[in-house]
Amino acid sequence: MRRSTLTVRAVLVTCVVAVVSVLVTAAVAIPLTIRSTNREVQQHLVDETALAADAMRTRIASKRTTDELALVQRLRDRNIDIYLIRDGVPDRPGLPELVVKQISAGKAVGVRRAFVDGAWKLVAGRPLPNRSGVVLAEKPANVNFLSVLDRLWLALLAGLGAGLLAGPLLARRVARPIRETARAAARLSAGDRAVRIETRGPAEVDDLAAAFNDLAAALALSEGREREFLLSVSHELRTPLTTIKGYAEALADGVVGPDGAQRAGKTVLDEAERLDRLIADLLVLARLEAADLPLEIMSVDLTQLIASAGEAWGARTAAAGLVLRVEVPPQPVPVRTDPGRIRQVLDGLLENALRVVPAGAPLVLALYPAGERPFATVELRDGGPGFTDEDLAVAFERGALSQRYRGIRNVGSGLGLALAARLIRRLGGTIEAGHAPEGGAAFRVTVPT
């Protein structure tokens, strides 16, 4: 079933808003118009009463003159009846007795509804000297809902038409940037990583365009790093395979005699183990990113773990001409973690150090207890070439440093630091790279207690 588009919904919403606005306007305007019209009619009757009283003030004691007859005729032409009261007696019957008494008593009669000459009318009166006065009577204005609507319908219809016309225009304007983003997303999905959206219009549209552009840039950067990583891994795989293939061909062709077979076998075994480590790292990294790597959390004494790691690496570092110094506190440092994964991280960091730190440089493996903090800290510092500030920003990204220093330093596959960072995060800790006081690189790993 095809869903309605944003444009259709915007048009419908705008039309509904226009109709509701017109109805609300009518519901408010019509009563106000009726009230205003009635107020104008009443005020007009008051004004006419005042004018008639002023015109009759000097003639009220005498008989009706031609001017009086003209005034009466003018008022009657406007459907207003005039009653003259002389000495408390109206010139003709029909006025309520209460109105006559009030005028005779010298009191003005405000606009009110009264039964005059057999019909309900609006009356107003002004007193004159000698118990005389003028009273005007007018039929109430026939102002009702339909009569007002008859006057306002054109304006209301024009407002409704304007609202209905503005709906599609507004909908197109609102939907245009979304459609442009959808087309750009389709191009991005098709492989065009250079596609970008121009930021213009309201803030929300600019935010959408900026977010899309950031996504496209991040995707292009990620794919670039992915290609560099694959090239790096391919190189790491090809090197031992080339060595294994060369020795295998030499053995098969009889180039290597019985006296060199043992050395050739050891070389093939070393390269095979190197391949095995690389494949194992790739597998662990893939499982970490899929979040299905099993962990065995248990109570561990970090003091003993760091000390045993130092003993295991002591011979290898000494053979490379490095001085490994292990600094651990005299008391146990208990934590709950996976000791195998912690040791895997330490082994990876030590192997990286062994690869790049020159002979005679210091190498320090230190443990600092938690104290008041909720974590213990393990540091590995060296006197090697270290990192630049730019290196620290990408130190734990796959293949970033390997690609940067290939041909300059003895680099590995670029998996070690990325693998260490993901393992430590899965264990609830942190890992940071920095500058060591020994002059090289420093790695600081925190393990929650």
Residue pairs with C-beta under 8 A, 6 or more apart in sequence:
5 175
6 171
6 174
6 175
6 178
7 168
7 171
7 172
7 174
7 175
8 171
9 171
10 167
10 170
10 171
10 174
10 175
11 167
11 168
11 171
12 167
13 167
14 163
14 164
14 166
14 167
14 168
14 170
14 171
15 163
15 164
15 167
17 163
18 159
18 160
18 162
18 163
18 164
18 166
18 167
19 160
19 163
21 159
21 163
22 156
22 159
22 160
22 163
25 156
25 159
26 149
26 152
26 156
29 148
29 152
30 145
30 148
30 149
30 152
33 143
33 148
33 151
33 152
34 143
34 144
34 145
34 148
37 141
37 143
37 148
38 140
38 141
38 143
41 122
41 138
41 140
41 141
42 111
42 122
42 124
45 80
45 111
45 122
45 124
45 136
45 138
46 110
46 111
46 124
48 75
48 78
48 80
48 136
49 124
49 125
49 126
49 134
49 135
49 136
50 126
52 71
52 75
52 82
52 126
52 134
52 136
53 126
53 128
53 133
53 134
55 67
55 71
56 68
56 71
56 84
56 128
56 134
57 128
57 129
59 65
59 67
59 68
60 84
60 86
60 128
60 129
60 130
60 132
61 86
61 130
61 132
64 84
68 84
71 82
72 82
75 81
75 82
75 136
76 82
79 138
79 139
80 136
80 137
80 138
81 116
81 117
81 121
81 136
81 137
81 138
82 134
82 135
82 136
83 90
83 91
83 92
83 94
83 95
83 134
83 135
83 136
83 137
84 90
84 91
84 132
84 133
84 134
85 91
85 95
85 100
85 103
85 104
85 131
85 132
85 133
85 134
85 135
86 130
86 131
86 132
87 130
87 131
87 132
88 100
88 104
88 131
90 100
90 135
93 117
94 116
94 117
94 118
95 116
95 117
95 123
95 135
95 137
96 114
96 115
96 116
96 123
99 109
99 114
99 123
99 125
99 135
102 109
102 125
103 109
103 125
103 126
103 127
103 132
103 133
103 135
104 127
104 131
104 133
105 127
106 127
106 131
107 127
108 125
108 126
108 127
109 123
109 124
109 125
109 126
109 135
110 124
111 122
111 123
111 124
112 122
112 123
112 124
113 120
113 121
113 122
113 123
113 140
114 120
114 121
114 122
114 123
114 137
115 121
116 123
116 137
117 137
119 139
120 140
121 137
121 138
121 139
121 140
122 137
122 138
122 139
122 140
123 135
123 136
123 137
123 138
124 135
124 136
125 133
125 134
125 135
125 136
126 133
126 134
127 133
128 134
177 197
177 201
177 205
177 208
177 209
178 208
180 197
181 197
181 208
181 209
181 212
184 195
184 196
184 197
184 212
184 216
185 212
187 195
188 195
188 215
188 216
188 219
193 216
193 219
193 220
193 223
194 220
195 216
196 212
196 213
196 216
197 208
197 209
197 212
197 213
198 209
199 205
199 206
199 209
199 210
199 213
200 206
200 209
225 397
225 398
225 399
225 400
228 399
228 400
228 403
229 398
229 399
229 403
229 414
231 403
232 399
232 402
232 403
232 406
232 413
232 414
233 278
233 282
233 399
233 413
233 414
233 415
235 406
236 278
236 412
236 413
237 275
237 278
240 271
240 272
240 274
240 275
241 271
241 275
243 267
243 268
243 271
244 268
244 271
244 272
244 275
247 256
247 264
247 267
247 268
248 268
249 255
250 256
250 264
251 261
251 264
256 264
278 413
278 415
281 413
281 415
281 416
281 419
282 415
284 293
284 419
284 423
285 398
285 415
285 418
285 419
285 422
287 293
288 419
288 422
288 423
288 426
289 422
293 426
295 338
295 341
295 426
295 427
296 338
296 340
297 336
297 337
297 338
298 336
298 337
298 338
298 339
299 334
299 335
299 336
300 334
300 335
300 336
300 337
300 339
300 342
301 332
301 333
301 334
302 332
302 333
302 334
302 335
302 342
302 367
302 376
302 378
302 447
303 328
303 329
303 331
303 332
303 333
303 367
304 332
305 339
305 342
305 343
306 326
306 328
306 346
306 365
306 367
306 378
307 326
307 328
309 343
309 346
309 347
309 350
309 365
310 324
310 326
310 365
313 324
313 347
313 350
313 354
313 365
314 324
316 354
317 323
317 324
317 350
317 354
317 363
318 324
320 354
320 359
321 359
321 360
322 353
322 354
322 357
322 359
322 360
322 361
322 362
322 363
323 360
323 361
323 362
323 363
324 363
324 364
324 365
325 362
325 363
325 364
325 365
326 365
326 366
327 364
327 365
327 366
327 367
328 366
328 367
329 367
329 368
329 369
331 369
333 367
333 369
333 370
333 376
334 449
335 376
335 447
335 448
335 449
336 448
336 449
337 427
337 429
337 447
337 448
338 427
341 423
341 426
341 427
342 427
342 447
344 423
345 420
345 423
345 424
345 431
345 445
346 365
346 378
346 380
348 416
348 417
348 419
348 420
349 380
349 416
349 420
349 443
350 363
350 365
350 380
351 412
351 416
352 412
352 416
352 417
353 363
353 380
353 382
353 384
353 441
355 409
355 410
355 411
355 412
356 384
356 385
356 409
356 410
356 411
357 363
357 382
357 383
357 384
357 440
358 383
358 384
361 382
361 383
361 384
361 438
361 439
361 440
362 381
362 382
362 383
362 438
363 380
363 381
363 382
363 383
364 379
364 380
364 381
364 382
364 436
364 438
365 378
365 379
365 380
366 378
366 379
366 380
366 381
367 376
367 377
367 378
367 379
368 376
368 377
368 378
368 379
369 376
370 376
370 449
374 448
374 449
375 429
375 446
375 447
375 448
375 449
376 446
376 447
376 449
377 444
377 445
377 446
377 447
378 444
378 445
378 446
378 447
379 442
379 443
379 444
379 445
380 442
380 443
380 445
381 436
381 437
381 438
381 440
381 441
381 442
381 443
382 436
382 438
382 440
382 441
382 442
383 436
383 438
383 439
383 440
384 439
384 440
384 441
385 409
385 440
385 441
386 435
386 436
386 439
386 440
386 441
387 395
387 401
387 433
387 434
387 435
387 441
391 401
391 404
391 433
392 433
392 434
394 400
394 401
395 401
395 417
395 433
396 417
396 418
396 420
396 421
396 431
396 433
397 418
398 414
398 415
398 418
399 413
399 414
399 415
399 418
400 414
401 411
401 414
401 417
402 411
402 412
402 413
402 414
403 414
405 411
417 433
420 431
420 445
421 431
424 430
424 431
424 445
424 446
425 431
427 447
427 448
428 448
429 445
429 446
429 447
429 448
430 445
430 446
431 443
431 444
431 445
431 446
432 443
432 444
433 441
433 442
433 443
434 441
434 442
434 443
434 444
435 441
435 442
436 442
